[in-house]
Amino acid sequence: MLRVIAMQQTGVYQLVCTFNNGIVKTVNFADHWDAFSGPIFQCLRDPEFFETVILPPDSETIEWPNGADVAAEFLFNIGETIVSQQTDPVLSEMMG
């Protein structure tokens, strides 16, 4: 099962997520607002609220205080790879 194991906000509506498969991706939510429907996601468009994103220790993905969360698989699919086993020989060695 794919999980987000680390997350850092790097810009407005932008996160860097590290996944349990060793791949690190930049996720730009501004490019994907159409995928987020429903009232729970509307407040994510407020930059100040977006910044309240967290990765709880007992969770597999990111979430916000209002209960909104985004599946790790979705984040993985929309993200741009910045580190992978193919681009990082040390990571490739660690992941076997």
C-alpha positions as CSV (number, residue, x, y, z in Angstrom):
1,M,0.0,0.0,0.0
2,L,1.4,3.4,-1.0
3,R,1.8,5.9,1.9
4,V,3.1,9.4,2.3
5,I,6.0,9.2,4.8
6,A,7.2,12.8,4.7
7,M,5.7,16.1,3.5
8,Q,7.0,19.6,3.2
9,Q,5.2,22.7,1.9
10,T,7.4,24.4,-0.7
11,G,5.2,27.1,-2.1
12,V,1.6,28.3,-2.4
13,Y,-0.5,25.2,-3.0
14,Q,2.7,23.2,-3.5
15,L,4.0,20.2,-1.5
16,V,6.9,17.8,-1.7
17,C,5.8,14.3,-0.7
18,T,8.1,11.4,0.0
19,F,6.4,8.0,-0.5
20,N,7.2,4.7,1.2
21,N,8.5,3.4,-2.2
22,G,11.3,5.9,-2.0
23,I,10.0,8.2,-4.7
24,V,9.8,12.0,-3.9
25,K,7.4,14.1,-5.9
26,T,6.4,17.7,-6.1
27,V,2.6,18.1,-6.0
28,N,1.1,21.4,-7.3
29,F,-2.5,21.6,-6.2
30,A,-3.1,24.7,-8.3
31,D,-2.8,22.6,-11.4
32,H,-5.5,20.1,-10.3
33,W,-8.3,22.1,-8.6
34,D,-10.8,20.5,-11.0
35,A,-10.2,17.2,-9.3
36,F,-11.3,18.4,-5.9
37,S,-15.0,18.8,-5.7
38,G,-17.3,19.2,-2.8
39,P,-17.5,21.7,0.0
40,I,-14.8,20.1,2.1
41,F,-12.1,20.9,-0.5
42,Q,-13.3,24.5,-1.3
43,C,-11.4,25.9,1.7
44,L,-8.1,24.5,0.4
45,R,-8.1,27.3,-2.2
46,D,-7.5,29.7,0.7
47,P,-3.7,29.9,0.9
48,E,-3.7,30.4,4.6
49,F,-5.9,27.3,5.2
50,F,-3.9,25.3,2.7
51,E,-0.8,25.9,4.9
52,T,-2.5,24.0,7.8
53,V,-1.8,20.7,6.0
54,I,-0.3,18.0,8.2
55,L,0.9,14.4,7.9
56,P,-0.4,12.8,11.1
57,P,1.9,10.0,12.5
58,D,-0.9,7.4,12.3
59,S,-2.0,8.3,8.8
60,E,-1.1,7.2,5.3
61,T,-1.5,10.6,3.7
62,I,-1.9,14.3,4.3
63,E,-4.9,16.0,5.8
64,W,-6.3,19.3,6.9
65,P,-8.1,20.3,10.1
66,N,-11.5,20.3,8.5
67,G,-11.1,16.5,7.7
68,A,-10.1,16.9,4.1
69,D,-7.5,14.4,3.0
70,V,-6.1,13.3,-0.3
71,A,-5.3,9.6,-1.1
72,A,-1.6,8.9,-1.4
73,E,-2.2,7.2,-4.7
74,F,-3.7,10.3,-6.1
75,L,-0.9,12.5,-4.9
76,F,1.6,10.0,-6.5
77,N,-0.3,10.1,-9.8
78,I,-0.4,13.9,-10.1
79,G,3.0,14.6,-8.7
80,E,6.2,15.3,-10.7
81,T,9.0,13.0,-9.7
82,I,12.1,14.7,-8.3
83,V,13.9,11.7,-6.8
84,S,13.4,8.1,-7.8
85,Q,15.4,4.9,-7.8
86,Q,16.3,5.7,-11.4
87,T,17.6,9.2,-10.6
88,D,19.3,8.5,-7.3
89,P,21.8,5.6,-7.1
90,V,22.0,5.8,-3.3
91,L,18.3,5.4,-3.1
92,S,18.3,2.6,-5.6
93,E,20.9,0.8,-3.5
94,M,18.8,1.3,-0.3
95,M,15.6,0.1,-1.9
96,G,17.3,-3.0,-3.3
